């Protein structure tokens, strides 16, 4: 399911317009993004938890050359369904 299909499904179930539903979904995603950028977890009871996972620096391999490369530490989004 892509974003437009999700918007349409929510719109039909809620009885709101597609435009209002899309505005709601955009603000929902923006709010979760802002919270996660601050390092906060977002828990939706009965649905799941969005959290920030930190990946340590590690060594990888360039498959074209066969040489080892250093992959820097990074942060990524994790979702755990309930």
mmCIF file of the N, C-alpha and C atoms, coordinates in Angstrom:
data_MODEL
# 
_entry.id   MODEL 
# 
loop_
_atom_site.group_PDB 
_atom_site.id 
_atom_site.type_symbol 
_atom_site.label_atom_id 
_atom_site.label_alt_id 
_atom_site.label_comp_id 
_atom_site.label_asym_id 
_atom_site.label_entity_id 
_atom_site.label_seq_id 
_atom_site.pdbx_PDB_ins_code 
_atom_site.Cartn_x 
_atom_site.Cartn_y 
_atom_site.Cartn_z 
_atom_site.occupancy 
_atom_site.B_iso_or_equiv 
_atom_site.pdbx_formal_charge 
_atom_site.auth_seq_id 
_atom_site.auth_comp_id 
_atom_site.auth_asym_id 
_atom_site.auth_atom_id 
_atom_site.pdbx_PDB_model_num 
ATOM 1   N N  . UNK A 1 1  ? 0.852   -1.173 0.000  1.00 0.00 ? 1  UNK A N  1 
ATOM 2   C CA . UNK A 1 1  ? 0.000   0.000  0.000  1.00 0.00 ? 1  UNK A CA 1 
ATOM 3   C C  . UNK A 1 1  ? 0.894   1.231  0.000  1.00 0.00 ? 1  UNK A C  1 
ATOM 4   N N  . UNK A 1 2  ? 0.650   2.128  -0.929 1.00 0.00 ? 2  UNK A N  1 
ATOM 5   C CA . UNK A 1 2  ? 1.422   3.364  -0.969 1.00 0.00 ? 2  UNK A CA 1 
ATOM 6   C C  . UNK A 1 2  ? 0.633   4.487  -0.288 1.00 0.00 ? 2  UNK A C  1 
ATOM 7   N N  . UNK A 1 3  ? 1.206   5.678  -0.265 1.00 0.00 ? 3  UNK A N  1 
ATOM 8   C CA . UNK A 1 3  ? 0.602   6.792  0.472  1.00 0.00 ? 3  UNK A CA 1 
ATOM 9   C C  . UNK A 1 3  ? -0.786  7.146  -0.059 1.00 0.00 ? 3  UNK A C  1 
ATOM 10  N N  . UNK A 1 4  ? -0.943  7.226  -1.370 1.00 0.00 ? 4  UNK A N  1 
ATOM 11  C CA . UNK A 1 4  ? -2.248  7.618  -1.916 1.00 0.00 ? 4  UNK A CA 1 
ATOM 12  C C  . UNK A 1 4  ? -3.314  6.571  -1.616 1.00 0.00 ? 4  UNK A C  1 
ATOM 13  N N  . UNK A 1 5  ? -2.950  5.299  -1.630 1.00 0.00 ? 5  UNK A N  1 
ATOM 14  C CA . UNK A 1 5  ? -3.899  4.243  -1.270 1.00 0.00 ? 5  UNK A CA 1 
ATOM 15  C C  . UNK A 1 5  ? -4.268  4.322  0.206  1.00 0.00 ? 5  UNK A C  1 
ATOM 16  N N  . UNK A 1 6  ? -3.280  4.622  1.057  1.00 0.00 ? 6  UNK A N  1 
ATOM 17  C CA . UNK A 1 6  ? -3.542  4.773  2.483  1.00 0.00 ? 6  UNK A CA 1 
ATOM 18  C C  . UNK A 1 6  ? -4.463  5.957  2.748  1.00 0.00 ? 6  UNK A C  1 
ATOM 19  N N  . UNK A 1 7  ? -4.188  7.073  2.098  1.00 0.00 ? 7  UNK A N  1 
ATOM 20  C CA . UNK A 1 7  ? -5.026  8.265  2.262  1.00 0.00 ? 7  UNK A CA 1 
ATOM 21  C C  . UNK A 1 7  ? -6.461  7.959  1.842  1.00 0.00 ? 7  UNK A C  1 
ATOM 22  N N  . UNK A 1 8  ? -6.625  7.283  0.729  1.00 0.00 ? 8  UNK A N  1 
ATOM 23  C CA . UNK A 1 8  ? -7.968  6.959  0.235  1.00 0.00 ? 8  UNK A CA 1 
ATOM 24  C C  . UNK A 1 8  ? -8.703  6.045  1.218  1.00 0.00 ? 8  UNK A C  1 
ATOM 25  N N  . UNK A 1 9  ? -8.012  5.025  1.729  1.00 0.00 ? 9  UNK A N  1 
ATOM 26  C CA . UNK A 1 9  ? -8.630  4.087  2.670  1.00 0.00 ? 9  UNK A CA 1 
ATOM 27  C C  . UNK A 1 9  ? -9.045  4.789  3.960  1.00 0.00 ? 9  UNK A C  1 
ATOM 28  N N  . UNK A 1 10 ? -8.174  5.640  4.496  1.00 0.00 ? 10 UNK A N  1 
ATOM 29  C CA . UNK A 1 10 ? -8.496  6.369  5.730  1.00 0.00 ? 10 UNK A CA 1 
ATOM 30  C C  . UNK A 1 10 ? -9.655  7.324  5.478  1.00 0.00 ? 10 UNK A C  1 
ATOM 31  N N  . UNK A 1 11 ? -9.638  7.985  4.344  1.00 0.00 ? 11 UNK A N  1 
ATOM 32  C CA . UNK A 1 11 ? -10.694 8.925  3.983  1.00 0.00 ? 11 UNK A CA 1 
ATOM 33  C C  . UNK A 1 11 ? -12.051 8.226  3.930  1.00 0.00 ? 11 UNK A C  1 
ATOM 34  N N  . UNK A 1 12 ? -12.094 7.056  3.314  1.00 0.00 ? 12 UNK A N  1 
ATOM 35  C CA . UNK A 1 12 ? -13.340 6.306  3.216  1.00 0.00 ? 12 UNK A CA 1 
ATOM 36  C C  . UNK A 1 12 ? -13.840 5.849  4.575  1.00 0.00 ? 12 UNK A C  1 
ATOM 37  N N  . UNK A 1 13 ? -12.918 5.382  5.437  1.00 0.00 ? 13 UNK A N  1 
ATOM 38  C CA . UNK A 1 13 ? -13.326 4.897  6.760  1.00 0.00 ? 13 UNK A CA 1 
ATOM 39  C C  . UNK A 1 13 ? -13.731 6.018  7.702  1.00 0.00 ? 13 UNK A C  1 
ATOM 40  N N  . UNK A 1 14 ? -13.090 7.173  7.577  1.00 0.00 ? 14 UNK A N  1 
ATOM 41  C CA . UNK A 1 14 ? -13.371 8.270  8.505  1.00 0.00 ? 14 UNK A CA 1 
ATOM 42  C C  . UNK A 1 14 ? -14.480 9.191  8.010  1.00 0.00 ? 14 UNK A C  1 
ATOM 43  N N  . UNK A 1 15 ? -14.786 9.132  6.714  1.00 0.00 ? 15 UNK A N  1 
ATOM 44  C CA . UNK A 1 15 ? -15.810 10.003 6.165  1.00 0.00 ? 15 UNK A CA 1 
ATOM 45  C C  . UNK A 1 15 ? -15.329 11.422 5.907  1.00 0.00 ? 15 UNK A C  1 
ATOM 46  N N  . UNK A 1 16 ? -14.013 11.640 5.972  1.00 0.00 ? 16 UNK A N  1 
ATOM 47  C CA . UNK A 1 16 ? -13.466 12.969 5.699  1.00 0.00 ? 16 UNK A CA 1 
ATOM 48  C C  . UNK A 1 16 ? -12.999 13.044 4.248  1.00 0.00 ? 16 UNK A C  1 
ATOM 49  N N  . UNK A 1 17 ? -12.685 14.242 3.820  1.00 0.00 ? 17 UNK A N  1 
ATOM 50  C CA . UNK A 1 17 ? -12.239 14.412 2.438  1.00 0.00 ? 17 UNK A CA 1 
ATOM 51  C C  . UNK A 1 17 ? -10.818 13.891 2.270  1.00 0.00 ? 17 UNK A C  1 
ATOM 52  N N  . UNK A 1 18 ? -10.470 13.587 1.035  1.00 0.00 ? 18 UNK A N  1 
ATOM 53  C CA . UNK A 1 18 ? -9.114  13.110 0.747  1.00 0.00 ? 18 UNK A CA 1 
ATOM 54  C C  . UNK A 1 18 ? -8.101  14.195 1.069  1.00 0.00 ? 18 UNK A C  1 
ATOM 55  N N  . UNK A 1 19 ? -8.429  15.439 0.774  1.00 0.00 ? 19 UNK A N  1 
ATOM 56  C CA . UNK A 1 19 ? -7.522  16.555 1.043  1.00 0.00 ? 19 UNK A CA 1 
ATOM 57  C C  . UNK A 1 19 ? -7.255  16.697 2.546  1.00 0.00 ? 19 UNK A C  1 
ATOM 58  N N  . UNK A 1 20 ? -8.311  16.623 3.374  1.00 0.00 ? 20 UNK A N  1 
ATOM 59  C CA . UNK A 1 20 ? -8.147  16.717 4.825  1.00 0.00 ? 20 UNK A CA 1 
ATOM 60  C C  . UNK A 1 20 ? -7.365  15.524 5.373  1.00 0.00 ? 20 UNK A C  1 
ATOM 61  N N  . UNK A 1 21 ? -7.640  14.344 4.837  1.00 0.00 ? 21 UNK A N  1 
ATOM 62  C CA . UNK A 1 21 ? -6.941  13.141 5.280  1.00 0.00 ? 21 UNK A CA 1 
ATOM 63  C C  . UNK A 1 21 ? -5.457  13.217 4.947  1.00 0.00 ? 21 UNK A C  1 
ATOM 64  N N  . UNK A 1 22 ? -5.137  13.714 3.742  1.00 0.00 ? 22 UNK A N  1 
ATOM 65  C CA . UNK A 1 22 ? -3.731  13.846 3.357  1.00 0.00 ? 22 UNK A CA 1 
ATOM 66  C C  . UNK A 1 22 ? -3.021  14.861 4.241  1.00 0.00 ? 22 UNK A C  1 
ATOM 67  N N  . UNK A 1 23 ? -3.698  15.960 4.568  1.00 0.00 ? 23 UNK A N  1 
ATOM 68  C CA . UNK A 1 23 ? -3.129  16.975 5.460  1.00 0.00 ? 23 UNK A CA 1 
ATOM 69  C C  . UNK A 1 23 ? -2.857  16.367 6.846  1.00 0.00 ? 23 UNK A C  1 
ATOM 70  N N  . UNK A 1 24 ? -3.814  15.572 7.350  1.00 0.00 ? 24 UNK A N  1 
ATOM 71  C CA . UNK A 1 24 ? -3.643  14.905 8.642  1.00 0.00 ? 24 UNK A CA 1 
ATOM 72  C C  . UNK A 1 24 ? -2.457  13.950 8.614  1.00 0.00 ? 24 UNK A C  1 
ATOM 73  N N  . UNK A 1 25 ? -2.377  13.111 7.577  1.00 0.00 ? 25 UNK A N  1 
ATOM 74  C CA . UNK A 1 25 ? -1.301  12.132 7.491  1.00 0.00 ? 25 UNK A CA 1 
ATOM 75  C C  . UNK A 1 25 ? 0.067   12.806 7.399  1.00 0.00 ? 25 UNK A C  1 
ATOM 76  N N  . UNK A 1 26 ? 0.162   13.878 6.617  1.00 0.00 ? 26 UNK A N  1 
ATOM 77  C CA . UNK A 1 26 ? 1.416   14.624 6.509  1.00 0.00 ? 26 UNK A CA 1 
ATOM 78  C C  . UNK A 1 26 ? 1.834   15.203 7.852  1.00 0.00 ? 26 UNK A C  1 
ATOM 79  N N  . UNK A 1 27 ? 0.877   15.759 8.601  1.00 0.00 ? 27 UNK A N  1 
ATOM 80  C CA . UNK A 1 27 ? 1.209   16.337 9.908  1.00 0.00 ? 27 UNK A CA 1 
ATOM 81  C C  . UNK A 1 27 ? 1.571   15.246 10.909 1.00 0.00 ? 27 UNK A C  1 
ATOM 82  N N  . UNK A 1 28 ? 0.943   14.082 10.795 1.00 0.00 ? 28 UNK A N  1 
ATOM 83  C CA . UNK A 1 28 ? 1.255   12.937 11.653 1.00 0.00 ? 28 UNK A CA 1 
ATOM 84  C C  . UNK A 1 28 ? 2.706   12.498 11.446 1.00 0.00 ? 28 UNK A C  1 
ATOM 85  N N  . UNK A 1 29 ? 3.093   12.321 10.191 1.00 0.00 ? 29 UNK A N  1 
ATOM 86  C CA . UNK A 1 29 ? 4.456   11.900 9.868  1.00 0.00 ? 29 UNK A CA 1 
ATOM 87  C C  . UNK A 1 29 ? 5.465   12.968 10.292 1.00 0.00 ? 29 UNK A C  1 
ATOM 88  N N  . UNK A 1 30 ? 5.149   14.233 10.057 1.00 0.00 ? 30 UNK A N  1 
ATOM 89  C CA . UNK A 1 30 ? 6.040   15.333 10.434 1.00 0.00 ? 30 UNK A CA 1 
ATOM 90  C C  . UNK A 1 30 ? 6.246   15.379 11.948 1.00 0.00 ? 30 UNK A C  1 
ATOM 91  N N  . UNK A 1 31 ? 5.185   15.165 12.713 1.00 0.00 ? 31 UNK A N  1 
ATOM 92  C CA . UNK A 1 31 ? 5.277   15.188 14.170 1.00 0.00 ? 31 UNK A CA 1 
ATOM 93  C C  . UNK A 1 31 ? 6.137   14.043 14.681 1.00 0.00 ? 31 UNK A C  1 
ATOM 94  N N  . UNK A 1 32 ? 5.958   12.852 14.130 1.00 0.00 ? 32 UNK A N  1 
ATOM 95  C CA . UNK A 1 32 ? 6.780   11.708 14.538 1.00 0.00 ? 32 UNK A CA 1 
ATOM 96  C C  . UNK A 1 32 ? 8.236   11.955 14.163 1.00 0.00 ? 32 UNK A C  1 
ATOM 97  N N  . UNK A 1 33 ? 8.488   12.508 12.988 1.00 0.00 ? 33 UNK A N  1 
ATOM 98  C CA . UNK A 1 33 ? 9.849   12.808 12.539 1.00 0.00 ? 33 UNK A CA 1 
ATOM 99  C C  . UNK A 1 33 ? 10.527  13.796 13.480 1.00 0.00 ? 33 UNK A C  1 
ATOM 100 N N  . UNK A 1 34 ? 9.829   14.860 13.861 1.00 0.00 ? 34 UNK A N  1 
ATOM 101 C CA . UNK A 1 34 ? 10.394  15.861 14.766 1.00 0.00 ? 34 UNK A CA 1 
ATOM 102 C C  . UNK A 1 34 ? 10.728  15.246 16.115 1.00 0.00 ? 34 UNK A C  1 
ATOM 103 N N  . UNK A 1 35 ? 9.845   14.405 16.643 1.00 0.00 ? 35 UNK A N  1 
ATOM 104 C CA . UNK A 1 35 ? 10.092  13.765 17.935 1.00 0.00 ? 35 UNK A CA 1 
ATOM 105 C C  . UNK A 1 35 ? 11.311  12.852 17.864 1.00 0.00 ? 35 UNK A C  1 
ATOM 106 N N  . UNK A 1 36 ? 11.443  12.116 16.780 1.00 0.00 ? 36 UNK A N  1 
ATOM 107 C CA . UNK A 1 36 ? 12.572  11.193 16.656 1.00 0.00 ? 36 UNK A CA 1 
ATOM 108 C C  . UNK A 1 36 ? 13.880  11.936 16.439 1.00 0.00 ? 36 UNK A C  1 
ATOM 109 N N  . UNK A 1 37 ? 13.837  13.095 15.780 1.00 0.00 ? 37 UNK A N  1 
ATOM 110 C CA . UNK A 1 37 ? 15.053  13.893 15.608 1.00 0.00 ? 37 UNK A CA 1 
ATOM 111 C C  . UNK A 1 37 ? 15.562  14.398 16.953 1.00 0.00 ? 37 UNK A C  1 
ATOM 112 N N  . UNK A 1 38 ? 14.660  14.572 17.919 1.00 0.00 ? 38 UNK A N  1 
ATOM 113 C CA . UNK A 1 38 ? 15.051  14.975 19.276 1.00 0.00 ? 38 UNK A CA 1 
ATOM 114 C C  . UNK A 1 38 ? 15.551  13.780 20.083 1.00 0.00 ? 38 UNK A C  1 
ATOM 115 N N  . UNK A 1 39 ? 15.363  12.566 19.552 1.00 0.00 ? 39 UNK A N  1 
ATOM 116 C CA . UNK A 1 39 ? 15.797  11.358 20.256 1.00 0.00 ? 39 UNK A CA 1 
ATOM 117 C C  . UNK A 1 39 ? 14.696  10.705 21.061 1.00 0.00 ? 39 UNK A C  1 
ATOM 118 N N  . UNK A 1 40 ? 13.456  11.184 20.935 1.00 0.00 ? 40 UNK A N  1 
ATOM 119 C CA . UNK A 1 40 ? 12.329  10.620 21.671 1.00 0.00 ? 40 UNK A CA 1 
ATOM 120 C C  . UNK A 1 40 ? 11.767  9.399  20.950 1.00 0.00 ? 40 UNK A C  1 
ATOM 121 N N  . UNK A 1 41 ? 11.224  8.456  21.727 1.00 0.00 ? 41 UNK A N  1 
ATOM 122 C CA . UNK A 1 41 ? 10.477  7.343  21.167 1.00 0.00 ? 41 UNK A CA 1 
ATOM 123 C C  . UNK A 1 41 ? 9.027   7.781  21.026 1.00 0.00 ? 41 UNK A C  1 
ATOM 124 N N  . UNK A 1 42 ? 8.320   7.217  20.064 1.00 0.00 ? 42 UNK A N  1 
ATOM 125 C CA . UNK A 1 42 ? 6.898   7.502  19.879 1.00 0.00 ? 42 UNK A CA 1 
ATOM 126 C C  . UNK A 1 42 ? 6.159   6.178  19.993 1.00 0.00 ? 42 UNK A C  1 
ATOM 127 N N  . UNK A 1 43 ? 5.312   6.051  21.036 1.00 0.00 ? 43 UNK A N  1 
ATOM 128 C CA . UNK A 1 43 ? 4.570   4.827  21.281 1.00 0.00 ? 43 UNK A CA 1 
ATOM 129 C C  . UNK A 1 43 ? 3.094   5.058  21.029 1.00 0.00 ? 43 UNK A C  1 
ATOM 130 N N  . UNK A 1 44 ? 2.523   4.255  20.153 1.00 0.00 ? 44 UNK A N  1 
ATOM 131 C CA . UNK A 1 44 ? 1.091   4.274  19.878 1.00 0.00 ? 44 UNK A CA 1 
ATOM 132 C C  . UNK A 1 44 ? 0.529   2.970  20.441 1.00 0.00 ? 44 UNK A C  1 
ATOM 133 N N  . UNK A 1 45 ? -0.162  3.058  21.577 1.00 0.00 ? 45 UNK A N  1 
ATOM 134 C CA . UNK A 1 45 ? -0.661  1.879  22.274 1.00 0.00 ? 45 UNK A CA 1 
ATOM 135 C C  . UNK A 1 45 ? -1.563  1.084  21.333 1.00 0.00 ? 45 UNK A C  1 
ATOM 136 N N  . UNK A 1 46 ? -1.308  -0.203 21.251 1.00 0.00 ? 46 UNK A N  1 
ATOM 137 C CA . UNK A 1 46 ? -2.074  -1.078 20.389 1.00 0.00 ? 46 UNK A CA 1 
ATOM 138 C C  . UNK A 1 46 ? -1.571  -1.135 18.960 1.00 0.00 ? 46 UNK A C  1 
ATOM 139 N N  . UNK A 1 47 ? -0.598  -0.300 18.614 1.00 0.00 ? 47 UNK A N  1 
ATOM 140 C CA . UNK A 1 47 ? -0.055  -0.280 17.252 1.00 0.00 ? 47 UNK A CA 1 
ATOM 141 C C  . UNK A 1 47 ? 1.425   -0.622 17.248 1.00 0.00 ? 47 UNK A C  1 
ATOM 142 N N  . UNK A 1 48 ? 2.246   0.174  17.951 1.00 0.00 ? 48 UNK A N  1 
ATOM 143 C CA . UNK A 1 48 ? 3.676   -0.089 17.984 1.00 0.00 ? 48 UNK A CA 1 
ATOM 144 C C  . UNK A 1 48 ? 4.475   1.099  18.465 1.00 0.00 ? 48 UNK A C  1 
ATOM 145 N N  . UNK A 1 49 ? 5.787   0.953  18.423 1.00 0.00 ? 49 UNK A N  1 
ATOM 146 C CA . UNK A 1 49 ? 6.707   1.981  18.905 1.00 0.00 ? 49 UNK A CA 1 
ATOM 147 C C  . UNK A 1 49 ? 7.747   2.308  17.840 1.00 0.00 ? 49 UNK A C  1 
ATOM 148 N N  . UNK A 1 50 ? 7.905   3.595  17.570 1.00 0.00 ? 50 UNK A N  1 
ATOM 149 C CA . UNK A 1 50 ? 8.973   4.095  16.709 1.00 0.00 ? 50 UNK A CA 1 
ATOM 150 C C  . UNK A 1 50 ? 10.109  4.508  17.628 1.00 0.00 ? 50 UNK A C  1 
ATOM 151 N N  . UNK A 1 51 ? 11.332  4.091  17.330 1.00 0.00 ? 51 UNK A N  1 
ATOM 152 C CA . UNK A 1 51 ? 12.472  4.476  18.146 1.00 0.00 ? 51 UNK A CA 1 
ATOM 153 C C  . UNK A 1 51 ? 13.688  4.712  17.257 1.00 0.00 ? 51 UNK A C  1 
ATOM 154 N N  . UNK A 1 52 ? 14.708  5.338  17.849 1.00 0.00 ? 52 UNK A N  1 
ATOM 155 C CA . UNK A 1 52 ? 15.947  5.617  17.136 1.00 0.00 ? 52 UNK A CA 1 
ATOM 156 C C  . UNK A 1 52 ? 16.970  4.562  17.533 1.00 0.00 ? 52 UNK A C  1 
ATOM 157 N N  . UNK A 1 53 ? 17.558  3.896  16.549 1.00 0.00 ? 53 UNK A N  1 
ATOM 158 C CA . UNK A 1 53 ? 18.589  2.899  16.799 1.00 0.00 ? 53 UNK A CA 1 
ATOM 159 C C  . UNK A 1 53 ? 19.922  3.468  16.342 1.00 0.00 ? 53 UNK A C  1 
ATOM 160 N N  . UNK A 1 54 ? 20.936  3.292  17.171 1.00 0.00 ? 54 UNK A N  1 
ATOM 161 C CA . UNK A 1 54 ? 22.266  3.767  16.816 1.00 0.00 ? 54 UNK A CA 1 
ATOM 162 C C  . UNK A 1 54 ? 23.091  2.593  16.312 1.00 0.00 ? 54 UNK A C  1 
ATOM 163 N N  . UNK A 1 55 ? 23.698  2.776  15.160 1.00 0.00 ? 55 UNK A N  1 
ATOM 164 C CA . UNK A 1 55 ? 24.570  1.758  14.588 1.00 0.00 ? 55 UNK A CA 1 
ATOM 165 C C  . UNK A 1 55 ? 26.017  2.171  14.819 1.00 0.00 ? 55 UNK A C  1 
ATOM 166 N N  . UNK A 1 56 ? 26.792  1.256  15.321 1.00 0.00 ? 56 UNK A N  1 
ATOM 167 C CA . UNK A 1 56 ? 28.196  1.533  15.594 1.00 0.00 ? 56 UNK A CA 1 
ATOM 168 C C  . UNK A 1 56 ? 28.990  1.584  14.290 1.00 0.00 ? 56 UNK A C  1 
ATOM 169 N N  . UNK A 1 57 ? 30.136  2.231  14.352 1.00 0.00 ? 57 UNK A N  1 
ATOM 170 C CA . UNK A 1 57 ? 31.046  2.242  13.207 1.00 0.00 ? 57 UNK A CA 1 
ATOM 171 C C  . UNK A 1 57 ? 31.503  0.810  12.952 1.00 0.00 ? 57 UNK A C  1 
ATOM 172 N N  . UNK A 1 58 ? 31.629  0.449  11.686 1.00 0.00 ? 58 UNK A N  1 
ATOM 173 C CA . UNK A 1 58 ? 32.013  -0.925 11.378 1.00 0.00 ? 58 UNK A CA 1 
ATOM 174 C C  . UNK A 1 58 ? 32.795  -0.988 10.070 1.00 0.00 ? 58 UNK A C  1 
ATOM 175 N N  . UNK A 1 59 ? 33.344  -2.147 9.815  1.00 0.00 ? 59 UNK A N  1 
ATOM 176 C CA . UNK A 1 59 ? 34.105  -2.359 8.590  1.00 0.00 ? 59 UNK A CA 1 
ATOM 177 C C  . UNK A 1 59 ? 33.234  -3.136 7.611  1.00 0.00 ? 59 UNK A C  1 
ATOM 178 N N  . UNK A 1 60 ? 33.171  -2.644 6.383  1.00 0.00 ? 60 UNK A N  1 
ATOM 179 C CA . UNK A 1 60 ? 32.426  -3.306 5.316  1.00 0.00 ? 60 UNK A CA 1 
ATOM 180 C C  . UNK A 1 60 ? 33.366  -3.673 4.195  1.00 0.00 ? 60 UNK A C  1 
ATOM 181 N N  . UNK A 1 61 ? 32.829  -4.198 3.126  1.00 0.00 ? 61 UNK A N  1 
ATOM 182 C CA . UNK A 1 61 ? 33.669  -4.616 2.006  1.00 0.00 ? 61 UNK A CA 1 
ATOM 183 C C  . UNK A 1 61 ? 33.096  -4.046 0.712  1.00 0.00 ? 61 UNK A C  1 
ATOM 184 N N  . UNK A 1 62 ? 33.979  -3.454 -0.081 1.00 0.00 ? 62 UNK A N  1 
ATOM 185 C CA . UNK A 1 62 ? 33.617  -3.010 -1.418 1.00 0.00 ? 62 UNK A CA 1 
ATOM 186 C C  . UNK A 1 62 ? 33.718  -4.241 -2.317 1.00 0.00 ? 62 UNK A C  1 
ATOM 187 N N  . UNK A 1 63 ? 32.563  -4.709 -2.817 1.00 0.00 ? 63 UNK A N  1 
ATOM 188 C CA . UNK A 1 63 ? 32.560  -5.950 -3.586 1.00 0.00 ? 63 UNK A CA 1 
ATOM 189 C C  . UNK A 1 63 ? 33.237  -5.817 -4.948 1.00 0.00 ? 63 UNK A C  1 
ATOM 190 N N  . UNK A 1 64 ? 33.299  -4.617 -5.495 1.00 0.00 ? 64 UNK A N  1 
ATOM 191 C CA . UNK A 1 64 ? 33.969  -4.432 -6.792 1.00 0.00 ? 64 UNK A CA 1 
ATOM 192 C C  . UNK A 1 64 ? 35.478  -4.580 -6.676 1.00 0.00 ? 64 UNK A C  1 
ATOM 193 N N  . UNK A 1 65 ? 36.040  -3.978 -5.613 1.00 0.00 ? 65 UNK A N  1 
ATOM 194 C CA . UNK A 1 65 ? 37.500  -4.000 -5.465 1.00 0.00 ? 65 UNK A CA 1 
ATOM 195 C C  . UNK A 1 65 ? 37.976  -5.043 -4.466 1.00 0.00 ? 65 UNK A C  1 
ATOM 196 N N  . UNK A 1 66 ? 37.081  -5.497 -3.593 1.00 0.00 ? 66 UNK A N  1 
ATOM 197 C CA . UNK A 1 66 ? 37.471  -6.466 -2.572 1.00 0.00 ? 66 UNK A CA 1 
ATOM 198 C C  . UNK A 1 66 ? 38.136  -5.831 -1.364 1.00 0.00 ? 66 UNK A C  1 
ATOM 199 N N  . UNK A 1 67 ? 38.268  -4.496 -1.366 1.00 0.00 ? 67 UNK A N  1 
ATOM 200 C CA . UNK A 1 67 ? 38.930  -3.807 -0.253 1.00 0.00 ? 67 UNK A CA 1 
ATOM 201 C C  . UNK A 1 67 ? 37.946  -3.526 0.874  1.00 0.00 ? 67 UNK A C  1 
ATOM 202 N N  . UNK A 1 68 ? 38.491  -3.497 2.089  1.00 0.00 ? 68 UNK A N  1 
ATOM 203 C CA . UNK A 1 68 ? 37.684  -3.137 3.254  1.00 0.00 ? 68 UNK A CA 1 
ATOM 204 C C  . UNK A 1 68 ? 37.461  -1.626 3.279  1.00 0.00 ? 68 UNK A C  1 
ATOM 205 N N  . UNK A 1 69 ? 36.281  -1.212 3.710  1.00 0.00 ? 69 UNK A N  1 
ATOM 206 C CA . UNK A 1 69 ? 35.977  0.218  3.857  1.00 0.00 ? 69 UNK A CA 1 
ATOM 207 C C  . UNK A 1 69 ? 35.410  0.452  5.251  1.00 0.00 ? 69 UNK A C  1 
ATOM 208 N N  . UNK A 1 70 ? 35.613  1.647  5.738  1.00 0.00 ? 70 UNK A N  1 
ATOM 209 C CA . UNK A 1 70 ? 35.102  2.017  7.054  1.00 0.00 ? 70 UNK A CA 1 
ATOM 210 C C  . UNK A 1 70 ? 33.711  2.623  6.871  1.00 0.00 ? 70 UNK A C  1 
ATOM 211 N N  . UNK A 1 71 ? 32.711  2.035  7.531  1.00 0.00 ? 71 UNK A N  1 
ATOM 212 C CA . UNK A 1 71 ? 31.349  2.559  7.484  1.00 0.00 ? 71 UNK A CA 1 
ATOM 213 C C  . UNK A 1 71 ? 31.132  3.344  8.771  1.00 0.00 ? 71 UNK A C  1 
ATOM 214 N N  . UNK A 1 72 ? 30.818  4.647  8.674  1.00 0.00 ? 72 UNK A N  1 
ATOM 215 C CA . UNK A 1 72 ? 30.690  5.471  9.878  1.00 0.00 ? 72 UNK A CA 1 
ATOM 216 C C  . UNK A 1 72 ? 29.455  5.107  10.716 1.00 0.00 ? 72 UNK A C  1 
ATOM 217 N N  . UNK A 1 73 ? 29.482  5.493  11.971 1.00 0.00 ? 73 UNK A N  1 
ATOM 218 C CA . UNK A 1 73 ? 28.335  5.300  12.852 1.00 0.00 ? 73 UNK A CA 1 
ATOM 219 C C  . UNK A 1 73 ? 27.160  6.105  12.310 1.00 0.00 ? 73 UNK A C  1 
ATOM 220 N N  . UNK A 1 74 ? 25.956  5.601  12.551 1.00 0.00 ? 74 UNK A N  1 
ATOM 221 C CA . UNK A 1 74 ? 24.765  6.296  12.057 1.00 0.00 ? 74 UNK A CA 1 
ATOM 222 C C  . UNK A 1 74 ? 23.570  6.007  12.950 1.00 0.00 ? 74 UNK A C  1 
ATOM 223 N N  . UNK A 1 75 ? 22.501  6.720  12.697 1.00 0.00 ? 75 UNK A N  1 
ATOM 224 C CA . UNK A 1 75 ? 21.242  6.490  13.406 1.00 0.00 ? 75 UNK A CA 1 
ATOM 225 C C  . UNK A 1 75 ? 20.198  6.090  12.384 1.00 0.00 ? 75 UNK A C  1 
ATOM 226 N N  . UNK A 1 76 ? 19.294  5.194  12.782 1.00 0.00 ? 76 UNK A N  1 
ATOM 227 C CA . UNK A 1 76 ? 18.220  4.784  11.885 1.00 0.00 ? 76 UNK A CA 1 
ATOM 228 C C  . UNK A 1 76 ? 16.931  4.611  12.686 1.00 0.00 ? 76 UNK A C  1 
ATOM 229 N N  . UNK A 1 77 ? 15.822  4.579  11.987 1.00 0.00 ? 77 UNK A N  1 
ATOM 230 C CA . UNK A 1 77 ? 14.525  4.432  12.623 1.00 0.00 ? 77 UNK A CA 1 
ATOM 231 C C  . UNK A 1 77 ? 14.199  2.951  12.769 1.00 0.00 ? 77 UNK A C  1 
ATOM 232 N N  . UNK A 1 78 ? 13.678  2.589  13.937 1.00 0.00 ? 78 UNK A N  1 
ATOM 233 C CA . UNK A 1 78 ? 13.262  1.233  14.217 1.00 0.00 ? 78 UNK A CA 1 
ATOM 234 C C  . UNK A 1 78 ? 11.768  1.262  14.545 1.00 0.00 ? 78 UNK A C  1 
ATOM 235 N N  . UNK A 1 79 ? 11.025  0.286  14.106 1.00 0.00 ? 79 UNK A N  1 
ATOM 236 C CA . UNK A 1 79 ? 9.606   0.166  14.465 1.00 0.00 ? 79 UNK A CA 1 
ATOM 237 C C  . UNK A 1 79 ? 9.356   -1.219 15.006 1.00 0.00 ? 79 UNK A C  1 
ATOM 238 N N  . UNK A 1 80 ? 8.716   -1.276 16.157 1.00 0.00 ? 80 UNK A N  1 
ATOM 239 C CA . UNK A 1 80 ? 8.371   -2.560 16.755 1.00 0.00 ? 80 UNK A CA 1 
ATOM 240 C C  . UNK A 1 80 ? 6.855   -2.613 16.879 1.00 0.00 ? 80 UNK A C  1 
ATOM 241 N N  . UNK A 1 81 ? 6.222   -3.532 16.148 1.00 0.00 ? 81 UNK A N  1 
ATOM 242 C CA . UNK A 1 81 ? 4.772   -3.662 16.178 1.00 0.00 ? 81 UNK A CA 1 
ATOM 243 C C  . UNK A 1 81 ? 4.330   -4.304 17.493 1.00 0.00 ? 81 UNK A C  1 
ATOM 244 N N  . UNK A 1 82 ? 3.169   -3.925 17.949 1.00 0.00 ? 82 UNK A N  1 
ATOM 245 C CA . UNK A 1 82 ? 2.610   -4.514 19.190 1.00 0.00 ? 82 UNK A CA 1 
ATOM 246 C C  . UNK A 1 82 ? 1.552   -5.500 18.850 1.00 0.00 ? 82 UNK A C  1 
# 
